Amino acid sequence: MDQETYNYEKIARAIEYITEHVKSQPTLFEVAAEVNTSQFHFQRLFSEWAGVSPKKFLQYITADYLKQKISESTNLIELAESAGLSSQSRVYDLFTGIEAVTPQEFKTSGKGLHIDYGFHPTPFGECFLAVTARGICTMAFVEEGFRDEQLILLAKKWHFASIADNTAVTAKYVRQIFQPHAGSLEKLPLLVQGTNFQLKVWEALLAIRPGAVSTYQQIANSIGNPKAVRAVGTAVGDNPIAYLIPCHRVIRKEGILGEYRWGSTRKKALIVWEAARLAGQANGTV
């Protein structure tokens, strides 16, 4: 196991312990003991990773804090009606370039495409990344022992594409995504398979800035379909590109984080990590 994944596993265990014992306000000693680490080492590890102390972390996952962030997200970008799969694929003029496969490519599961894939360490555990010449087509966080499952899912979705293990290609994308100042996430092209409705929802997710959160109702409102909250939830859950299409920033209106395709603990970690960096930028410390 690489060091970055090892560190994240300790962070994840600490996050679970802190949130499970939030009412008793566990001490630094108690949290460090839970992850079998000295107080000094854990404090440094957590602060370097999250950008905040374990105590400050609690602030970012309280219902009151999250409700405040929801109220700040009422002005999601109004998204224009898109042709989606009813016409030739195109690059949407949004923060991240998101392109839908053509109807023929959708029907033939990517026939004629070549996909390179790789597994890489990140601040949130190992990730699986698959890319084509037109952009990233899959990104997922992977638990230990589940690499084969990701490859099976990729081959099933892009059944007729040629697929090759090529970490030399995918590594540069991972650096750009997760390393500070390595490049702009907004310039990363994405290639997805989806229905018109799914594409609208995924476009709306791209409008939620880092450090902010939104609700399923707000997403439904932003795509002009306020009664489709349940369908929005399904589309959010079907997001094929973790982190870049930020479904982790969608929470319940009560200020409760809710579930996440790649684990509720990881969702907490992502939201805190982004909130801490947003605060650091505002204070000039990041």
Stockholm file with secondary structure:
# STOCKHOLM 1.0

chainA/1-286         MDQETYNYEKIARAIEYITEHVKSQPTLFEVAAEVNTSQFHFQRLFSEWAGVSPKKFLQYITADYLKQKISESTNLIELAESAGLSSQSRVYDLFTGIEAVTPQEFKTSGKGLHIDYGFHPTPFGECFLAVTARGICTMAFVEEGFRDEQLILLAKKWHFASIADNTAVTAKYVRQIFQPHAGSLEKLPLLVQGTNFQLKVWEALLAIRPGAVSTYQQIANSIGNPKAVRAVGTAVGDNPIAYLIPCHRVIRKEGILGEYRWGSTRKKALIVWEAARLAGQANGTV
#=GR chainA/1-286 SS CCHHHHHHHHHHHHHHHHHHTGGGCCCHHHHHHHTTCCHHHHHHHHHHHHSSCHHHHHHTTSHHHHHHHHHTTCCCCCCCCCCGGGSSCCBCSSSSCEEECCHHHHHTTSTTCEEEEEEECCTTSCEEEEEETTEEEEEEECCTTCHHHHHHHHHHHTTTSEEEECHHHHHHHHHHHHSTTSCCGGGCCEEECCCHHHHHHHHHHHTSCTTCCEEHHHHHHHTTCTTCHHHHHHHHHTCSBTTTSCGGGEECTTSCCCCCTTCHHHHHHHHHHHHHHHHHHHHTCC
#=GC SS_cons         CCHHHHHHHHHHHHHHHHHHTGGGCCCHHHHHHHTTCCHHHHHHHHHHHHSSCHHHHHHTTSHHHHHHHHHTTCCCCCCCCCCGGGSSCCBCSSSSCEEECCHHHHHTTSTTCEEEEEEECCTTSCEEEEEETTEEEEEEECCTTCHHHHHHHHHHHTTTSEEEECHHHHHHHHHHHHSTTSCCGGGCCEEECCCHHHHHHHHHHHTSCTTCCEEHHHHHHHTTCTTCHHHHHHHHHTCSBTTTSCGGGEECTTSCCCCCTTCHHHHHHHHHHHHHHHHHHHHTCC
//
